Amino acid sequence: MGRGRPPKTGQIYYLGRLRYRPGIDPPGLQDLLEQLEGAGPARRREILRAALIGGLGQAQAAASTVEDAEVGDLMDDLLGEF
C-alpha cells in the first residue's frame, strides 16, 4: 500500500557548481549566474529551464553545421580523385 503523492514523470538532473571564467566565458554567462545566485529555488528552476531550452536550438543548429561540414569533407575526399 503506497503512501503520499505519486511520483511525477520525468527524471531529475542536479547541476554541479558553475564558475564564470573571465576572458573565456561570455559576459552573459556571468549575468545568468548572478541571477541564479540571487533567485529562490522555484525561480532558479525557471531561469535554468528557459536558458537551456533557448540554448538547445542553438546547440542543435551548431551540431548540424558541424555534421554538414564533416559530410562535405568526406565527400570531397571520396570524389576528389574523379
C-alpha positions in Angstrom: 0.0 0.0 0.0 1.6 3.3 -1.2 1.6 6.5 0.8 2.0 10.1 -0.2 1.9 11.6 -3.6 2.5 9.5 -6.7 5.9 10.3 -8.2 6.0 12.9 -11.1 7.1 11.8 -14.5 10.5 12.6 -15.8 14.0 12.5 -14.5 15.6 15.0 -12.1 19.0 16.3 -13.0 21.3 18.0 -10.4 23.7 20.6 -11.7 27.0 21.0 -10.1 28.9 24.1 -9.3 29.4 26.5 -12.2 32.3 29.0 -12.4 32.5 32.1 -14.6 35.9 32.3 -16.3 36.7 35.9 -17.4 38.2 36.0 -20.9 36.9 32.5 -21.7 33.2 32.6 -21.0 30.9 35.3 -22.5 29.8 38.1 -20.1 26.2 36.9 -20.5 27.1 33.8 -18.5 28.2 35.9 -15.6 24.9 37.8 -15.7 22.9 34.5 -15.7 24.9 33.0 -12.9 24.4 36.1 -10.8 20.6 35.9 -11.5 20.6 32.3 -10.4 22.6 33.0 -7.2 20.1 35.7 -6.1 16.9 33.7 -7.1 14.9 31.4 -4.9 14.6 27.7 -5.8 11.5 27.9 -7.9 12.7 30.9 -9.8 16.1 29.3 -10.3 14.5 26.3 -11.9 12.6 28.5 -14.3 15.7 30.5 -15.2 17.7 27.4 -15.9 14.9 25.8 -17.9 14.5 28.9 -20.1 18.2 29.2 -20.6 18.6 25.5 -21.6 15.6 25.5 -23.9 16.9 28.6 -25.6 20.4 27.2 -25.9 19.1 23.9 -27.2 18.1 25.3 -30.6 21.5 27.0 -31.0 23.3 23.8 -30.0 21.3 21.7 -32.5 22.0 24.2 -35.2 25.7 24.2 -34.4 25.8 20.4 -34.4 24.0 20.3 -37.7 26.6 22.7 -39.2 29.4 20.6 -37.9 27.8 17.4 -39.3 27.3 19.1 -42.7 30.9 20.2 -42.9 32.1 16.7 -41.9 30.0 15.1 -44.6 31.2 17.6 -47.1 34.8 16.9 -46.3 34.2 13.2 -46.6 32.5 13.6 -50.0 35.4 15.8 -51.2 37.9 13.1 -50.1 35.9 10.4 -51.8 35.1 12.2 -55.0 38.3 14.3 -55.2 40.1 11.7 -57.4 37.4 11.7 -60.1 
